[in-house]
Amino acid sequence: MRESIRVLHVDDDPDFLELTATMLDAESDRLIVETASRGSNALAMLRDQQFECVVSDYEMPGRDGLELLDAVRSEYPDLPFILYTARGSEDVASEAISAGVTDYLEKSGGLAQYTVLRNRIENAVEQYRASKRAATLDRIRKTVRDVNQELVRSRTRSDLEQRVCAVVASGAPYEFAWIGQRDTDEGIVRPRASAGDGQNYTSEITITLEDGASAGGPTVQALRENDLVVTQSIADDEAFAPWREAALDRGFRSSAAVPLSFEDEQYGVLNVYSTDPTPFDETEMDLLGELGGDIGHALHRIERERRYRQLFEESINAIAVHELRTDENGQPVDYVFLDVNEAFEHTTGLERAAIVGERATDVLPGLDPTFIDRYAQVVREGEPVRFDHYAESLEAHYAISAFPLDGDRFVTTFNDITTVVERDQELLETNRLLSTLLENLPFGILVEDPDREIMAANPKLCEIFDFSADCEELVGTDCMALAADVSDDIADADGFRDRLEEILARRQPVLNEHVEMADGRTLSRSYVPFSLPDGVGNLWLYRDVTDTIERERELQRTNDRLQSVREQLELALETTNAYTFDWHPEDEAIRRYPTFEDVFGIDSTTVKPVFDTFFEIIPPGHRERVKDTIQRAIDEEASYDLTYPVEPDDERIWVREQAEVLDDGDAPRVVGTVTDVTVLREYEQELERHNERLDEFAEVVAHDLRNPLNVATGRATLLDEACESEHTRPLIDALERMGDIVDNTLTLARQGDTVGETEAVAVPAVAQQCAEMIDTEAVSIDIAEEFRIRGDPDRVRHVFENLFGNAVEHATGERTVSTADESAPPADVTIAIGRIGDRGFYVADDGPGIPEDERTAVFEPGYTTTAEGTGFGLTIVERIADAHDWAVTVTESEDGGARFEFTDVDLV
């Protein structure tokens, strides 16, 4: 966002002032417009506030626009001034230009004038700022140059600090400067040097480090935070309150505290004071920050040289002081020993008296020329260097460091690093091993630093997320941006990003949570935070577990089957008429519990576990059926449920065999139960005979009732045709309703509680057939999707016929009641059919619906709400559903009609 511009608009018309401020605000959010109605008010505002542009009318009471321009130019010669007037003439424009106006603009009636005014203001201010920056930069360059010259000349710390204060306070905008340092013994900031028009300011004030109000000011804050602290207004800044009176008495209006530090060492704080309000813009603060760094560096150098002698004399490391020698072309050719310490003598065997003042090439005839080049680099660039050297004669590795002094002088130190080098070689081998491991791990790895920049990524990660870049190209990139790119491939992109933020906020290990990809894959993600020298790093592990999850699901399905088998086994063990078996057909091994003898009364050893031999006890009429069913289940690794007779002796026994075929490695394994169901079989046969007799009875009843009903219906029809009577039509309707009752009663008796062979039934085809049988024009079928259910086709057809008939009948009955027209044709009704997930289907209509308090009663025999209904249709629906082991309920459809829901249905 660009820097804002403060504008002072002067005009004697308050409405125009308000309008102009509003329009300029709409034109640009940079412009902050203050207003004044008279020239005298404008001058007062300029003295109290900071403005970067004045926009003034020409004709105003008292002081006109040109007189205001003269007054502004006398105090603020460079401040942009735009004459914005309705009185436009060449004379006014010429006089304004002569007086030094920045720009001249005539007022007009359109809105475009405000866009022009905004452009003129912004252009004028940009030029003003550029000129101001140029002047500031010239002053800054001079200040930096002068300070750096004093830094070079100074040989002691006190001399350097006094010279710096004198240079800083010698020119605008600073009148006074002082340097202070922590005095931890006294708990204060103690002044060390000062210069400028301070009038004993440092003697009058006290700045404490820890206690009291005087510990919270800018000086202590700069020391504590090691950062520049600016006080733009001493009069208004509460942090300056303890020293405000002393500062204002000396005319100081603003100040800055600059920490003097180099690397990790702090040498004090430079305080500067100015009589100008808010002189510290970004450029000025950059200057102070740069000065603080330069002064800190110089203080560091002086302190380093002071410590040098102590270090030099007491160090256990070999240290030597040298001076570079060059040829007539200024090229380095040698260096001279100026001094060495005692440790150097012990390490090299060279005596100080013999080498001081001598050239290195004379002292060390086999000296590697690269040593001279390296030391020349230290002298010329002023930066230390470090390199390792293997001394073959001593069979040791040394770390040699060279540091610049002044001029052509430098210092070298020697450290025996033989142990470190050997350890580094071991570490290098370890890193190579880890790199090889990282590249070949079967899961993706991503390592981030504390700033979330990628430190490492392996090829498997790029493969999992299908990155176009190599994993090495990811190093150093922003992991947040990478996560945003990856989220497009995640099924739940927002959830993926939110979860990353949650994990990073908690910084707790996360193991094996799943991430669903948009392409159907599943990834396992783990997270481990780890410590780094500069903070906490992040380790992410991603693994494609799609196949693993599928295997787990398959294992779960296997476990579910085993659980089913286990339940069957437990049931068998609780009874006395069943045994369990575990059969391996390929190796002919079978185990039974209890034995054959417990169930069939014979020794199980007499029946060999060979496939063909086992079936010798099954009567020939059933043998092939049983063998084919079991063999097919083994081939398809499926379950089977068989009922068949066995004749282990002269007695025939009926058994039910239920088993699961399992994959036991490369061979099948059959586990199941065999139950003696002879008594149950005899009961079923007796029940079948009973049902047959019941069917015969129903046929007789239906026949005996239909004949007289047919006769009565025929006679009533002839009577209706022969004479007109209001009684014949109700008589015929009653006889027809009696026929419907006979038909429905016969249906309930014959088929309501039983089903035949089941198969996959296509619901759309059956529904369409049933609709055509009722009334194609009255019924509209809406099927949301194609699906099939397993059931007895005839019984399923009866379900849809009764539901469709019920919908039409109630829709027609509703319309008949509302219109009082008993002869009205069937009302149009829309019936919707669809799946209920994977557990069933529904049939819904848009008719009048069924009241909630009647929904349980509708399935009771004889229940009806219409005069023509028999009350058996929904009873038949419920009986057929029960026969299929379905559950049926009724509720309200979306259109307010009836919705019948069938669950526990086998959808295929």
Order of alpha helices (4+ residues) and beta strands (2+ residues): beta-alpha-beta-alpha-beta-alpha-beta-alpha-beta-alpha-alpha-beta-beta-alpha-alpha-beta-alpha-beta-beta-alpha-beta-beta-alpha-alpha-alpha-alpha-beta-beta-beta-alpha-beta-beta-alpha-alpha-alpha-alpha-beta-beta-beta-alpha-beta-beta-alpha-alpha-alpha-beta-beta-beta-alpha-alpha-beta-alpha-beta-beta-alpha-beta-beta-alpha-beta-beta
